[in-house]
Amino acid sequence: MFVIGTAGHIDHGKSTLVQALTGINPDRLREERERGMTIDLGFAWLRLPGIEGEVSIVDVPGHERFIKNMLAGVGGIDLALLVIAADEGVMPQTREHLAILDLLDVRSGVVAITKIDLVEPDWLELVQADIEETLAGTTLAEAPLVPVSAVTGAGLDELRQTLAERLRQSAPRRDIGRPRLPIDRAFTIAGFGTVVTGTLIDGTLTVGQEVAIEPGGLRARIRGLQAHKQRVERALPGSRTAVNLAGVSPDDLRRGMVLCAPSGLQPTTVVDARLTVVRDLARPLRHNTEVTFHTGAAEVSGRVRLLDADALDPGQSGWAQIKLFTPVAVVRGDRFVLRSPNETLAGGTIVDTAPRRHRRKHAPTLATLAALAQGAPEDRLLAALAQAEPADLATLAARFGATADDTRALLDRLAADGRIVAVGEPPLYYTRPGYDRLTETARQTVAAFLGEHPLRSGMPREELKRRLEIASPRLFASLAARWHAEGLLEERGATVSLPGYAPTLPPRQRQTADAFLARLRAQPFAPPADDLPDRELLGYLAEAGLVVPVAEGIVFDAQAYRQLVAGVVELLRTQGTVTLAQVRDRFNTSRRYVQALLEHLDERHVTRRIGDERVLQTLPPELAAEEKGESA
């Protein structure tokens, strides 16, 4: 399936030529027919010799005021039909349309020199020479010139043959399983409902398929498909397609939205791009210039941040980050054009659709952008990952502009070569340098924590997760497990430590600890609550299993704590319930200690309070282990 797009100055006979070739008047609006000029996009189709199926033609307006409509039509074409009238030759909109085709990298084209019935042969030769000079240095420099007259029919057969020859040289439209239909029209048909039209790219659509419309997150179902007013069950890449949608109103749709598979596109307001300034622009394109951004059928305002220069001269290329004031649904590799209100400024290729804000004139950033644009597939995928790590498969496929299967195959090769690291299941991917940096940061963070808290055996897991700014608990758990397996860090329950690290008490603190433990053991069920050690030493003793803090200011010797817990459980098993007073009497202690103990056991879910009584909820693990050992 192929699409031809017309281009050229107003009143040079584009629509007349299309009608002569196809028998279809592409001017669909009454105002267009009355004024004799194309205002919005027109559509027609024809058959060409040696080309399977019908070829679509998008007829675009030539008037300067309607350039934005022209841009909406040329984004998905396979071949440009540049129309130049013999009686006027190259005109301002001829040059602007040619510049746009050049910026969009449309390399296949044919020049139709129309209205030859109005000029003499000598004049036609001068016009042809002028056209060849104008085309020099553009993507259409090698385009054949075909003189025609839509009035007499002269040259029309040769034009059809030339169009067919050029299309036979065109690569077939790719099908990467990611259908996108940039919407150039949305309307209602009585008895059918909402209909959108556009040129389908990157995949197929089928009747009954669930689809999304982005930006906006709308959802709909395909009720019917048409190509050239014929119903089809399946629309192919490269076809001009009308889609009848259920579940969405045309009032919710606008030109520039994209119909796609659910989760197929993530709208963005920032893109990184390689852009080139129009050669005959009268002035440089400067940093922070406000522009209108055109891609596919979308047109939004934005601002250009030049990354490697303060200004780009006419014909010069450079790197830019474009901040858009309204979201667009695009993928890496999409072409775009930048305009001011009255002229075309520049255009180029999107290399990243979800970039971070970059430092200007930053060599590593510029090198990454170059890799994204020009490197081998593996290098381009690595560059995309470096800007988004950690990233999952879907995110990378979208940023890389490939199918999930192709992206996964590249990721598998990169992982086998050790150039990336896959963490968790389903995996999140890091570049090897990115993973190594994160690992070293984690080790340094744990080491710094242990330096600040020398009596701790490890750093709390949640504290490390927070300092590493890892939002996902699953990702952190996978990283910690991997670091443990690699011998880089050691998981110790609720803490993470350096391998083999063990805190030791200096002699002075050892004396303090021994004296404290002696006081606890002297009054095991009513331990002293004053003159407690500092938090670090107390934490050390708790981690070492020598004491058990149950409340602020109340700490039991570990052996006494086990006796208290066993006694409470025994009472509960014997009586079914227990009160605070009963526990107090059992251990000949005060209400203060028993209340702290029981509330502590409530928090551990060993007991559950019902009014003034407690019932047994769960056997504590330490007792369960002892009983299991005894039974064994």
CORHUQUI-V787516 format. One line per field, one symbol per residue. burial: b if it has 16 or more other ideal C-beta (glycine too) atoms within 10 Angstrom, else e. A space follows every 50 residues. Layout:
BEGIN
burial = ???
END
This chain:
BEGIN
burial = bbbbbbbbbbbbbbbbbbbbbbebebbbeeebeeeebbbbbbbbbbebee beebbbbbbbbbbeebbebbbbbbbbbbbbbbbbbbebbbbebbbbbbbb bbbbebbbbbbbbbbbeebeeeebeebbeebeebbeebbbeebebbbbbb eeeebbeebbebbbebbeeeeebeebebbbbbbbbbeeeeeebbbbbbbb bbbbbebebebbbbbbebebebbbbbbbeeebeebbbbbbbbbbbeebeb eebebbbbbbbeebbbbbebbbbbbbbbeebeeebebebebbbbbbbbbb ebebbbbbbeebebebebbbbbbbeebbbbbbebbbbbbeeeebbbbbbb bbbbbeebeeeeeebbebbebbbeeeeeebbbbbbbbbbbbebebbbbbb bbbeebbeebbeebeeeebbbbbbeebbbbbeebbeebbeebbebbeebb eebebbbbbebeebbeeeebeeeebbebbbebbeeeeebbbeeebbbbee eebebeeebeeebeebbeebeeebbbbeeeebbeeebbbbbebeeebbbb eeebbbbbebbbebbebbbebbeeeeebbbeebbebbebeeebbebbbeb beeeebbeeeeebbebeeebeeeeeeeeeeee
END
